[in-house]
């Protein structure tokens, strides 16, 4: 099942012994297009402190009940390393965070989770590199992006701008980003389309743009996306066929 990131924002986070806050945003990497962290606003509990939660910690996501369960205690979260969401995430900070929880370094192996593996598999100890790898003290992971920041970035096609990022569709099993939701109303009225990460060449912090290797007319010709209707394999096949690409399931 695909989940809209916008529907996940604001969900209450429940630890094993009580509520710890709500979802503020997500960090994803643009190499495997996978959600690596949820950023949680702890509200009155820790006076608005922001903390990271890994998808490895998740037990259940219930969008209708607006609740997300994690197999962590409030004490574990309270004692976790601080995060400054106004600064780029350093590799050292990630190492401190993952090491604190005893989780593997996702950059130490090939796709430790993503299309081939669920975060839940890591929590069950099925795979993953040890969190003891050496990490440079000052290294910054330039491949990590905030969904809050990238929302609003312009889509730069091969022949000009074509719209802006409005949302993301995430696979609830693997926490991979399946599609960017693109609002094209600043180019032609009223249509939303999906762009697969397979068609993205780069994300530019400096330009606030997502560069794709498609022409504007190709994107325009894709099937319209309606967030009230679940994305089916038939819809996906039409999308990929229109763009002359093979689907991710091949």
N, C-alpha and C positions, 0 to 999 in steps of 0.2 A: 504493500500500500504506500502511496505517495502522500506526504504531508506538506502543507504549506507552512513555510517558516513563519509567516505572519500570524497563522493560527496558533503557533507554539509560543510566541511571545506573550508574556503575561501569565502563562500557566503557573500554578502554585507548585512548589517543589516540596515533597513530603519525605523526610528522612524516616528511619525506622522508629524514631522516638519523638516525632513532631515536625511541624512545618518549619522550613528554613528560609523561605523567600519565594521569589518568582523569577521566571526567565526574562532576561533583559535583551540578550543578543547571542550570537554564535560566532565562533571562529572556525573557518574552513581553510584547507590548504589547496592551492591551485596546481598541485602535481598529481594528486590522486582524487581531487574534488570530493573530499570527505570532511564532514564536520568533526573537528578534533575536540572542541570544548564548548560547553554552554556557559555563558556568563550569568551568574545569579545575583540579583539585587536582594540583599538580606533584610531590607526594610528596617522596621523598628527593632528586630531581634539583635542585629549587630550594627545598629545605627547607619543603615544604608551602605555598609561595606560590600564591595563586589568580590565574589569568589568564583573560582572555576569549578566546573563539574565535568568529568569525562563521560562520554557515552558508555564507557565500560561500566560505569556505576548505575546505569539505568535498569530498572526492573519493569516498569510499565508506563506507557504514555496513554492517557485518556483525554482526548481533545474535548469530548462532550462534557466531561466532568471538570474540565479545565484543571487537570491535575497530572503531575508526573512524579512517580515514586523512584527513589534511589535506595540502594542497599548501603547506606552510610548513616552514621549517627550524627547528631547535632554537634557533639564534641569534636568529632573528626573534622567536620566542616569548619568549626570555629578555629581550630588550631592549624588549618591549612595555610600555605603561603599566600600572602597578599598579591593582588593583581591591580595594576594601574591601567585602566582601559584607555587612557589618553596617550599611552606610549606604545610603540611596537613591542610585541612579545619577544623577549630574548630566549634563546635556546637554553640558557642557564636557568631562567625562570621555569621553563617547561620541565627541565630536568629535576628541579627542586620539587615541583608540583607532582610529577609522575613518580618520582622517588618516594615522596611522602606517602602516597597511596600504594606504593609497590606495584605500579603499573609499568608495562614495557614502554620503551622509547619507540614510537611508531616509525621514526626515521632510521632505526637500526636494521629494519628488515624490509622485505618487499611486500607492500600492501598488507600490513599487519591486520588492518581491517579495511573494509571497503567492499567492492563488488564480490570478492571471493570469501570474505569472512565477516561475521557479525561481531560487534563489540562484545556481545554476550559470550561469545566463544572465548574471548580473552579473559573475561572475568571467571570463566570456568577452568582456566589454566590450559586450554587446548593449544595455544600457540603464543608466539611473541618473544622478542629478545629481552634479555635481562636489563633492568634499569640501572646498570652499573657502568654503562659506556662513558668514556671521557667526553666532556663537553667544554668548548671554548667559553671562557668567562664572559666575553663581550659579544659573542655571536648573536645576530638578530635573524630570526626566520622571516625572510622577505616573502615567503610563500604563504604565510598566514594572513587572512583577510577577515575583517569583521563584516557580518551581514548588514549591520546598521550602516556601515560606511559605504559598502558597495551598492546598497539600495540607492537609486538615483543616479548612478554612473551611466553615462551615455554609451550606447552601443555603436561602435565604429565599424561599419561594414567596409568592404573593399572599395566602394565608391561613395562613401559618405556616411553621415550619421543616419540612424534609422529608428531610434527610440531610446528608452532608458530602462534600467533594471528596476522592476517593481517588487519582485518576490523571488523565492526559490522553492523548488519542489525537491523534497528529501525522501529517500527510501528509508522507511522506519526500521527495516531489518539491518541494513548495513550502514546507515547514516551517510550514505553517499549522496551528493547533489546530482540528481538526475537531470534537472532542467533549470535554467534561468527563465523567469517570467518577464517578458519584455512588453512594456506599454509603448505603442507606436503613435499615440495620439498627437505627438509633436511633429509628426511627419504626414500621417493621414488619419482621419477621424476614427476613433472608437474601437480599434482592434488590438487585442492582446495576442501575442504569439509566444511559442516556446523555443528556446535556443539550448541545444545540448552542449555540455562542456567539451564534447569532441570537436566542436566547431570553433572553439575559442582559442585564439593564438596567445593572448596575454591579457593581463589586467594591469593597468597603469595607475599607480598612486598619484603621480604627478599630474596626469591629464584628467583624472577621474573618468576614465574610459575603459570599456571592455572591447577589445579588438577581436573581430571574428573573421573567418576566411570565407565569407559568403557575400554575395551582392545584395543590395537592398531589395531588388525585385524578387529575389529568391526567398528572402525572409518574408516579404509581403505576401507571397503566394502560398505560404504555409497555412494549414488549417487553423482557424481561430480557436483560441483557448478560452474556455469558460470555467472559472473556478468553482462553479456550483455543480459541475459534472465531473465525475472521476475520470482520470486519464486511462483509456483502455489500450490494449495492444493494437486494435484496429486504428485508433487515432495516432498512435506512435508510428505505425507502418506508413500511414498517409504522410506524416511529418517527414520521415526519413526519405520516403520515395520522392516527395516534392523537392527535397534538397539534393537528390541524387546520391545519397549516402546509405551505407549499410547500417542496420540497427545495432545497438549495443549488445543485443541478445545473440548475435551471430558469432 
